[in-house]
Amino acid sequence: ETGKKYKKSFDCQAPRQAKPKAAKKIIEAQADDYNFSTIEEEVGHKYQIVSQIGAGSYGNVYQAIDKETEKKVTIKNVHSIFDDVVDCKRIMREIKILRNLDSPYIVKLHDIIPPKNRKTFNSINIVLEFADSDLKKLCKSSLKLEEIHVKTLMYNVM
């Protein structure tokens, strides 16, 4: 029949679902197990850890000082990198993209701390340019953005 509307279906992979509460508790426990002294041991030869500034499903984020340049940096400690193939690919993709980007609007990749044992490592430390905030914190803040701010953010995200 003419005029009849058909629903189109596409064969595409569904977006990844949020991790259930039980998995979130396991992740938090892993983050607690990966303590401050462990990160200092791994990066202490080159960076002085100042504080932990964040934690998420991939690992922990630390503010640090580069001992050579005395500049602030961010160290993203990603633990259990080989436990999930999809997450591992995302981490590798992030590193590859950041290595090739040069924009004042995107944090710069400074360094990747080589693991002490390349055969048995299960975490990676990614050293990035320090940023006072991130998009997630900005969205959650009570700060009222003007139209020009939104346009600038959207331009930089695109």
Secondary structure, DSSP 4 states (H G I P E B T S, - for coil): -TT---------PPPPPPPPHHHHHHHHHHHHHS-HHHHHHHHTTTEEEEEEEEE-SSEEEEEEEETTT--EEEEEEEESTTS-HHHHHHHHHHHHHHHH---TTSPPEEEEEPPS-TTT--EEEEEEE--S--HHHHHHS-PPPPHHHHHHHHHHH-
